[in-house]
Amino acid sequence: MAKTIDFEKWQGLGNDFVIIDGRSGKPSLGPKAVRFLGDRRYGVGFDQMMIVRRSRKADYKMDLFNSDGSRAEMCGNGIRCFHRFLVERGATKKKRLAVETRAGIIRTALLSGGMVEVDMGEPILDGPQIPVNLEGRVVDREISTEMGVFRITAVSMGNPHITIFTDDLEKIDLEKLGPFLENHPLFPKRTNVHFARMDDARNITVRHWERGAGATLACGTGACATAVAAVLNNLSGRAVTVRQRGGALKIRWDERDDRVYMTGPADRVFSGKISV
């Protein structure tokens, strides 16, 4: 029997999300239902979907799903939308929230003008913990594949990322190289893939291929991972602007506490109902 679900559509720099209020314990959606909702022709369409849950560890819990039905640990653009969604629905008046995710407790702060700052935590740099099937830090590490040789820097922001720096960013065949590297055997949990160009020491332009979602206009955790990768490769300072096709994020890797802070917008698009 079909069930009707209330949802809201949100976006952060063109990275789009469906958010469902599940504080009552419902709905419970399997991978097939998530894939249907994520279909841009027959469902609603999204890069990722979030369900708000109650939490015993934090203010709220964020259940996060990719459009292919798989679960995800964390989304930087998504969690900004998550905070504003709760405020606009009257669920909270808090300017600061602690949100339980599969990547741990993430803290957000609502700023003026619809901007949200996210404490993304400390980056994970040890290969096996990211995870990557390489020992130690994976910084500018050369890997040979049937599609060529790539120099990768691997970082986890609660989910796995690799960044490849290039001067020919627009020539990259993202639709070909993205899924190939995402599913490479080096990455036991697959990986997010980012091709980045250093415009100068304070500005980076990035193209994203997200694990389980494909090419996206923006990726919050990916922007953070790329900023960290730039520092590790001695290409930038610790405060940068990461420019993406959907817009720019301010990223700061703080020397004092080793934590990464991201600031960017979150905007509501529309609300609706759909039968699943």
Secondary structure, DSSP 8 states (H G I E B T S, - for coil): ---EEEEEEEEETTEEEEEEE-TTS-----HHHHHHHH-TTTS---SEEEEEE--SSSSEEEEEEETTS-B-S--HHHHHHHHHHHHHTTS---SEEEEEETTEEEEEEE-GGGEEEEEEE--B-BGGGTT-SSSSB-SSEEEEETTEEEEEEEEESSSEEEEEE-S-GGG--HHHHHHHHHT-TT-TT--EEEEEEEEETTEEEEEEEETTTEEES--HHHHHHHHHHHHHTTSS-SEEEEEETTEEEEEEE-TTT--EEEEEE-EEEEEEEEE-
